[in-house]
Amino acid sequence: MALGGKHLFGAIGDQRVTFIEKKIEEGRKDFLKKLLEHNGFEVLIQEDKRKSEEEPQLYTVAVTDMVFNPTIWIFQRKLKTFDGRKVTQDYWNQVSEETAPQYWKS
């Protein structure tokens, strides 16, 4: 699920949440959970239902902060990496470890 401008919210169980990403694999789930917890968010994980046992397990990641929007926080440079740098779109998407402020390449 790419960054988008929409604020996606709903519920996991009885808890109201802001959805971060849906239908993601375990490695992506672990990365987002660690990054968001590092930035002070309470993270909820839900296992998505599988049609058969052969299909890979997918997950939904959400936070309990109802006003959190990952797109806004990333482009306003509010999220921090584990070593204190600012999270960029490429870092969020796990494309690059680079955190320079440019969002485009010349």
N, CA and C atoms as a LAMMPS dump frame, in Angstrom:
ITEM: TIMESTEP
0
ITEM: NUMBER OF ATOMS
318
ITEM: BOX BOUNDS ff ff ff
-5.0000000000000000e+02 5.0000000000000000e+02
-5.0000000000000000e+02 5.0000000000000000e+02
-5.0000000000000000e+02 5.0000000000000000e+02
ITEM: ATOMS id mol type element x y z
1 1 1 N 0.848 -1.166 0
2 1 2 C 0 0 0
3 1 3 C 0.894 1.229 0
4 2 1 N 0.876 1.987 -1.043
5 2 2 C 1.709 3.177 -1.15
6 2 3 C 1.135 4.303 -0.309
7 3 1 N 1.985 5.276 -0.035
8 3 2 C 1.511 6.45 0.685
9 3 3 C 0.432 7.138 -0.134
10 4 1 N -0.592 7.561 0.53
11 4 2 C -1.684 8.267 -0.132
12 4 3 C -2.171 9.381 0.774
13 5 1 N -2.989 10.246 0.251
14 5 2 C -3.464 11.37 1.039
15 5 3 C -4.642 11.049 1.922
16 6 1 N -5.308 9.914 1.685
17 6 2 C -6.495 9.58 2.452
18 6 3 C -6.144 9.093 3.842
19 7 1 N -6.977 9.473 4.789
20 7 2 C -6.843 9.022 6.163
21 7 3 C -7.738 7.8 6.309
22 8 1 N -7.153 6.627 6.379
23 8 2 C -7.906 5.378 6.447
24 8 3 C -8.078 4.953 7.897
25 9 1 N -9.301 4.893 8.343
26 9 2 C -9.539 4.5 9.725
27 9 3 C -10.674 3.498 9.799
28 10 1 N -10.737 2.826 10.928
29 10 2 C -11.739 1.791 11.142
30 10 3 C -11.543 1.203 12.522
31 11 1 N -11.674 -0.115 12.635
32 11 2 C -11.547 -0.76 13.938
33 11 3 C -10.862 -2.114 13.791
34 12 1 N -10.108 -2.449 14.813
35 12 2 C -9.571 -3.799 14.983
36 12 3 C -10.139 -4.266 16.313
37 13 1 N -11.014 -5.249 16.246
38 13 2 C -11.748 -5.651 17.444
39 13 3 C -12.663 -4.505 17.851
40 14 1 N -12.568 -4.098 19.107
41 14 2 C -13.36 -2.97 19.602
42 14 3 C -12.568 -1.668 19.6
43 15 1 N -11.321 -1.704 19.16
44 15 2 C -10.438 -0.534 19.204
45 15 3 C -10.504 0.249 17.899
46 16 1 N -10.81 1.542 17.972
47 16 2 C -10.774 2.412 16.794
48 16 3 C -9.306 2.661 16.44
49 17 1 N -8.986 2.605 15.144
50 17 2 C -7.601 2.72 14.708
51 17 3 C -7.498 3.503 13.406
52 18 1 N -6.283 3.973 13.152
53 18 2 C -5.901 4.484 11.842
54 18 3 C -5.098 3.384 11.168
55 19 1 N -5.546 2.941 9.999
56 19 2 C -4.829 1.899 9.278
57 19 3 C -3.583 2.486 8.625
58 20 1 N -2.476 1.771 8.759
59 20 2 C -1.222 2.18 8.154
60 20 3 C -1.052 1.463 6.821
61 21 1 N -1.074 0.145 6.828
62 21 2 C -1.01 -0.649 5.603
63 21 3 C -1.784 -1.938 5.817
64 22 1 N -2.374 -2.422 4.733
65 22 2 C -3.138 -3.664 4.77
66 22 3 C -2.534 -4.661 3.788
67 23 1 N -2.76 -5.937 4.075
68 23 2 C -2.317 -7.039 3.21
69 23 3 C -0.807 -6.983 2.932
70 24 1 N -0.031 -6.907 4.008
71 24 2 C 1.427 -6.863 3.877
72 24 3 C 2.027 -8.129 4.465
73 25 1 N 3.25 -8.42 4.039
74 25 2 C 3.948 -9.618 4.504
75 25 3 C 4.612 -9.368 5.851
76 26 1 N 5.112 -10.437 6.45
77 26 2 C 5.641 -10.371 7.812
78 26 3 C 6.829 -9.422 7.962
79 27 1 N 7.751 -9.424 7.008
80 27 2 C 8.913 -8.539 7.097
81 27 3 C 8.524 -7.069 7.105
82 28 1 N 7.594 -6.703 6.254
83 28 2 C 7.102 -5.326 6.198
84 28 3 C 6.367 -4.97 7.491
85 29 1 N 5.565 -5.906 7.997
86 29 2 C 4.839 -5.707 9.261
87 29 3 C 5.814 -5.432 10.405
88 30 1 N 6.878 -6.222 10.482
89 30 2 C 7.86 -6.055 11.551
90 30 3 C 8.555 -4.702 11.455
91 31 1 N 8.932 -4.288 10.234
92 31 2 C 9.588 -2.994 10.031
93 31 3 C 8.678 -1.85 10.49
94 32 1 N 7.432 -1.854 10.03
95 32 2 C 6.509 -0.772 10.389
96 32 3 C 6.215 -0.756 11.884
97 33 1 N 6.045 -1.921 12.474
98 33 2 C 5.76 -1.998 13.909
99 33 3 C 6.907 -1.398 14.714
100 34 1 N 8.129 -1.775 14.396
101 34 2 C 9.29 -1.253 15.121
102 34 3 C 9.436 0.252 14.917
103 35 1 N 9.281 0.712 13.672
104 35 2 C 9.449 2.138 13.367
105 35 3 C 8.384 2.969 14.077
106 36 1 N 7.143 2.544 14.017
107 36 2 C 6.063 3.317 14.638
108 36 3 C 6.158 3.292 16.158
109 37 1 N 6.508 2.161 16.745
110 37 2 C 6.688 2.102 18.203
111 37 3 C 7.859 2.97 18.63
112 38 1 N 8.919 2.998 17.832
113 38 2 C 10.065 3.859 18.111
114 38 3 C 9.645 5.331 18.151
115 39 1 N 8.645 5.698 17.354
116 39 2 C 8.148 7.07 17.3
117 39 3 C 6.992 7.324 18.274
118 40 1 N 6.734 6.383 19.169
119 40 2 C 5.796 6.607 20.256
120 40 3 C 4.347 6.222 19.986
121 41 1 N 4.084 5.467 18.943
122 41 2 C 2.714 5.061 18.629
123 41 3 C 2.421 3.679 19.187
124 42 1 N 1.172 3.475 19.596
125 42 2 C 0.721 2.149 19.99
126 42 3 C 0.256 1.442 18.719
127 43 1 N 0.884 0.318 18.397
128 43 2 C 0.633 -0.384 17.141
129 43 3 C -0.216 -1.63 17.404
130 44 1 N -1.219 -1.828 16.553
131 44 2 C -2.029 -3.048 16.586
132 44 3 C -1.828 -3.803 15.28
133 45 1 N -1.704 -5.109 15.39
134 45 2 C -1.504 -5.975 14.225
135 45 3 C -2.685 -6.935 14.144
136 46 1 N -3.202 -7.103 12.94
137 46 2 C -4.27 -8.074 12.727
138 46 3 C -3.852 -9.016 11.608
139 47 1 N -3.98 -10.311 11.86
140 47 2 C -3.709 -11.299 10.816
141 47 3 C -4.904 -11.336 9.875
142 48 1 N -4.653 -11.182 8.583
143 48 2 C -5.722 -11.262 7.596
144 48 3 C -6.1 -12.722 7.387
145 49 1 N -7.353 -12.945 7.068
146 49 2 C -7.816 -14.315 6.825
147 49 3 C -7.269 -14.833 5.508
148 50 1 N -6.898 -16.116 5.534
149 50 2 C -6.394 -16.773 4.326
150 50 3 C -7.465 -17.693 3.775
151 51 1 N -7.512 -17.811 2.45
152 51 2 C -8.469 -18.72 1.821
153 51 3 C -8.039 -20.168 1.988
154 52 1 N -6.71 -20.386 2.02
155 52 2 C -6.188 -21.734 2.215
156 52 3 C -4.879 -21.656 2.982
157 53 1 N -4.453 -22.779 3.508
158 53 2 C -3.207 -22.839 4.277
159 53 3 C -1.978 -22.62 3.41
160 54 1 N -2.102 -22.821 2.1
161 54 2 C -0.969 -22.657 1.196
162 54 3 C -0.627 -21.18 0.95
163 55 1 N -1.596 -20.308 1.094
164 55 2 C -1.366 -18.878 0.867
165 55 3 C -0.523 -18.304 1.996
166 56 1 N 0.325 -17.32 1.683
167 56 2 C 1.125 -16.703 2.744
168 56 3 C 0.242 -15.901 3.698
169 57 1 N 0.676 -15.823 4.953
170 57 2 C -0.062 -15.034 5.945
171 57 3 C 0.198 -13.553 5.682
172 58 1 N -0.843 -12.769 5.571
173 58 2 C -0.734 -11.33 5.39
174 58 3 C -1.293 -10.631 6.621
175 59 1 N -0.889 -9.358 6.806
176 59 2 C -1.222 -8.634 8.025
177 59 3 C -1.752 -7.236 7.71
178 60 1 N -2.49 -6.685 8.685
179 60 2 C -2.909 -5.298 8.669
180 60 3 C -2.239 -4.622 9.852
181 61 1 N -1.602 -3.469 9.602
182 61 2 C -0.936 -2.7 10.65
183 61 3 C -1.73 -1.426 10.872
184 62 1 N -1.972 -1.102 12.148
185 62 2 C -2.732 0.092 12.491
186 62 3 C -2.168 0.703 13.767
187 63 1 N -2.494 1.973 14
188 63 2 C -2.123 2.648 15.245
189 63 3 C -3.387 3.155 15.919
190 64 1 N -3.319 3.335 17.23
191 64 2 C -4.486 3.786 17.979
192 64 3 C -4.675 5.297 17.92
193 65 1 N -3.707 6.029 17.401
194 65 2 C -3.81 7.484 17.262
195 65 3 C -4.707 7.789 16.058
196 66 1 N -5.902 8.294 16.311
197 66 2 C -6.886 8.5 15.248
198 66 3 C -6.566 9.667 14.322
199 67 1 N -5.632 10.546 14.688
200 67 2 C -5.301 11.667 13.81
201 67 3 C -4.011 11.45 13.037
202 68 1 N -3.335 10.32 13.272
203 68 2 C -2.078 10.047 12.576
204 68 3 C -2.335 9.728 11.108
205 69 1 N -1.607 10.413 10.241
206 69 2 C -1.647 10.149 8.799
207 69 3 C -0.191 9.995 8.366
208 70 1 N 0.236 8.803 7.946
209 70 2 C 1.652 8.599 7.63
210 70 3 C 2.171 9.527 6.536
211 71 1 N 1.361 9.841 5.547
212 71 2 C 1.808 10.731 4.468
213 71 3 C 2.172 12.101 5.017
214 72 1 N 1.325 12.651 5.834
215 72 2 C 1.588 13.981 6.408
216 72 3 C 2.829 13.941 7.291
217 73 1 N 2.919 12.933 8.146
218 73 2 C 4.066 12.857 9.053
219 73 3 C 5.38 12.673 8.307
220 74 1 N 5.378 11.942 7.206
221 74 2 C 6.619 11.728 6.458
222 74 3 C 7.036 13 5.742
223 75 1 N 6.111 13.647 5.046
224 75 2 C 6.479 14.84 4.289
225 75 3 C 6.689 16.06 5.183
226 76 1 N 6.16 16.058 6.391
227 76 2 C 6.478 17.114 7.354
228 76 3 C 7.722 16.762 8.166
229 77 1 N 8.308 15.596 7.872
230 77 2 C 9.565 15.152 8.475
231 77 3 C 9.466 15 9.989
232 78 1 N 8.339 14.454 10.462
233 78 2 C 8.115 14.265 11.888
234 78 3 C 8.576 12.902 12.404
235 79 1 N 8.612 11.898 11.537
236 79 2 C 9.024 10.56 11.957
237 79 3 C 10.541 10.454 11.977
238 80 1 N 11.065 9.745 12.95
239 80 2 C 12.514 9.57 13.09
240 80 3 C 12.894 8.113 12.864
241 81 1 N 14.073 7.929 12.255
242 81 2 C 14.617 6.584 12.087
243 81 3 C 15.168 6.114 13.429
244 82 1 N 15.65 4.895 13.477
245 82 2 C 16.171 4.329 14.714
246 82 3 C 17.433 5.039 15.184
247 83 1 N 18.147 5.682 14.258
248 83 2 C 19.359 6.414 14.645
249 83 3 C 19.145 7.929 14.651
250 84 1 N 17.89 8.387 14.664
251 84 2 C 17.586 9.802 14.844
252 84 3 C 17.45 10.633 13.582
253 85 1 N 17.649 10.034 12.405
254 85 2 C 17.465 10.793 11.162
255 85 3 C 15.979 10.89 10.851
256 86 1 N 15.628 11.749 9.918
257 86 2 C 14.23 11.928 9.552
258 86 3 C 13.837 10.937 8.462
259 87 1 N 12.66 10.333 8.617
260 87 2 C 12.16 9.331 7.678
261 87 3 C 11.73 10 6.378
262 88 1 N 12.187 9.456 5.261
263 88 2 C 11.752 9.927 3.946
264 88 3 C 10.804 8.893 3.342
265 89 1 N 10.223 9.241 2.214
266 89 2 C 9.311 8.323 1.539
267 89 3 C 10.027 7.032 1.141
268 90 1 N 11.239 7.138 0.613
269 90 2 C 11.992 5.939 0.231
270 90 3 C 12.341 5.077 1.442
271 91 1 N 12.674 5.707 2.569
272 91 2 C 12.96 4.945 3.793
273 91 3 C 11.694 4.222 4.252
274 92 1 N 10.573 4.918 4.275
275 92 2 C 9.292 4.336 4.671
276 92 3 C 8.94 3.13 3.806
277 93 1 N 9.154 3.261 2.495
278 93 2 C 8.833 2.186 1.559
279 93 3 C 9.909 1.118 1.492
280 94 1 N 10.958 1.251 2.274
281 94 2 C 12.081 0.319 2.33
282 94 3 C 12.777 0.181 0.978
283 95 1 N 12.848 1.302 0.249
284 95 2 C 13.544 1.338 -1.031
285 95 3 C 15.003 1.713 -0.814
286 96 1 N 15.249 2.587 0.175
287 96 2 C 16.589 3.099 0.416
288 96 3 C 16.75 3.453 1.886
289 97 1 N 17.982 3.384 2.362
290 97 2 C 18.308 3.839 3.71
291 97 3 C 18.633 5.326 3.706
292 98 1 N 18.691 5.938 2.531
293 98 2 C 19.014 7.358 2.383
294 98 3 C 17.907 8.206 2.998
295 99 1 N 18.292 9.223 3.756
296 99 2 C 17.301 10.093 4.384
297 99 3 C 17.546 11.56 4.066
298 100 1 N 18.231 11.839 2.96
299 100 2 C 18.424 13.234 2.542
300 100 3 C 17.055 13.847 2.26
301 101 1 N 16.909 15.15 2.413
302 101 2 C 15.583 15.762 2.287
303 101 3 C 15.029 15.853 0.871
304 102 1 N 15.791 15.546 -0.15
305 102 2 C 15.275 15.644 -1.515
306 102 3 C 14.344 14.478 -1.802
307 103 1 N 13.211 14.783 -2.43
308 103 2 C 12.255 13.742 -2.784
309 103 3 C 12.313 13.423 -4.26
310 104 1 N 13.261 14.002 -4.953
311 104 2 C 13.413 13.766 -6.373
312 104 3 C 14.909 13.717 -6.686
313 105 1 N 15.257 13.169 -7.795
314 105 2 C 16.655 13.109 -8.224
315 105 3 C 16.816 13.946 -9.484
316 106 1 N 17.892 14.705 -9.54
317 106 2 C 18.145 15.566 -10.709
318 106 3 C 18.701 14.771 -11.856
